[in-house]
Amino acid sequence: MGYKVATIYGIGWISLLQVGTRIISLAKIIIVAKIVSPYEFGIFALVTTILSLAEVFTDASLQTFLIQKKHDLEKVISSVWRVILFRGVILFCAVLLFSFPASLFFHAAPLFHLLLVAAFIPLVKAFENPYV
């Protein structure tokens, strides 16, 4: 199989994965919107947006680096894990610090408590083994 065929095959699978992910995300949002009130859905959207922005602006793409690096992974894997863990701790602290001002800005008391709980998400994700 040539590079052209392999590239087209890979693009097809990646496109299918992206479409599938978007469909599942849309279904999840529709289900949540039907279960909760519009006010609660707005709070859910704020929490999701704040966490997504924090993760997007601090992403270092280290997992991509590890995928592209073929040799000597043992030398860099612990350093990459430390950086990812440090990022998780920083995001945890940032969301904790941002939770009270955000709840005041949006005039939504439940946002404070939800952001306190949601702050643990990047911290827990940071303990994922980058070697896998």
Summary of the structure (lengths in Angstrom):
residues: 132
radius of gyration: 18.9
end to end distance: 27.7
largest distance: 59.0
contacts: 320
relative contact order: 0.11
helix: 83%
strand: 0%
